[in-house]
Amino acid sequence: MNTFRRDRSSARMLTLKTVALAAAISASSVALAAENGNQRYSPGIGGSDMTSPLVPGWYGQVAMVAYHASKIKGNDGKQLQQSGNIPQAALASPTALGPTGAGFFPQGINYSGAKVGIKTDTYAILPRITYLSSEQVLGGNIGFTAMLPLVRREIELSSTVPTLAAANVATLNGIGASAAVTSLPRAVQAGIAAKSSDTYGIGDLEVSPIWHLEIGDHQHMTVAPTVIIPTGDYDASRRANAGFGNFYTFRPSVQYAFVGDGWDVGARLLLSFNTRNKDNGYRSGNVLNIDYQAMKFVSEDIRLGLQGYVVEQFTDDSQDLTGYSVAQRMLLANSADLSTGNKMRVYAAGPALGWLANGGEFLLEGKFLKEFGAKNRTEGQAFWLTLSKPL
């Protein structure tokens, strides 16, 4: 939630033939922490609400974000290298080995060393409505906030040619299928690229009660136990989706701000707890988010500062495909190494600039956040532009 005002006594503001085989084995999806390396929170969305006082009333906000990444990192923090297995069912296709040849590989054929490249862009508009009542419970004001995103995502994947396991290569040569030693790795490469996709649509609805407590003249705290409902467009076989999946997320948050006569500082701590996705059996691990901001007025209506965030997944991903057919398992299986937990991590920091128009008619805020230290997810940068207005 973002709200704002102008307070003259403190001057503070209150405040988005190989092609067929490749299709058959494209279930060897790129390993990303959580499902598709995403989470139901936009790190960096918090802004002036973290460093400003809050008063009762209705507020509207539209946050807009453009996120771009050209790096994808693995569990070691380096460029992701894909390993996986071509299942026997895929090998049995006429364009691979056929039923007879596939019979020599009941456990499929293992591959490794495919260095994955990515180019991804996300553009989102995040409209939010917030209300804070003058009524109090346990000394704090109560209210609610709701947000429904509009999202466009584009993901383009590529990879180098992987290497087949030495034992599998020996078996292929022994049965007279040496051509497959070349064709299968290239089909895996094409299968990874086949996961490229783009989409646009409505995202998942967020709703939350809020409880706001003033702590003296310069400090305040806001608690928001948010529930995210799977209203967004989603297809389990598609890499890019407007929604995050057929599951629910409970995301309690605590926000603290110190608003003084110099620098204003604030931080928001969130914990995301996910249920299992009913469409593919995947359960994304729980995630800690910390957003922070420090701002200072440099003129009557302009303030400048620093913003950043921390994303740290603290429980493992898992997937349960019990009850799914073999064909469904091939399509839905995530090839991430779940034995490592497949936990995501990333940090970001950058400048923030705010303009308070006409003494409080509206607030326009922009920021640029650069990510670093990523694991099991993309590493990129985001441009944010947020308009907040009392209603």
Protein Blocks (a to p, Z undefined) as FASTA:
>chain_A
ZZddddfklopacddfklmmmmmmmmmccddehehhiacddehkacfkmmcccdeddddd
ddddddddfbdcdfkopacdddddddfklmmpmklnojmlmmmmmnopadehiacddddd
ddddddddddddfbdeehiacdddddddddddddddddddddddfklmmmmmmnopammm
mmmmmmmmmmmmmmgccddddddddddddddddehjkbccdddddddddfbccdfkbmbd
fbfbjcdddddddddddddfkdccddddddddddddfknopacdddddddddddddfbfk
bccdddddddddfbdcdddfehiafklmmmmpccbdfknoppacdddddddddddeehil
accdddddddehiahiacdddddddddddZZ
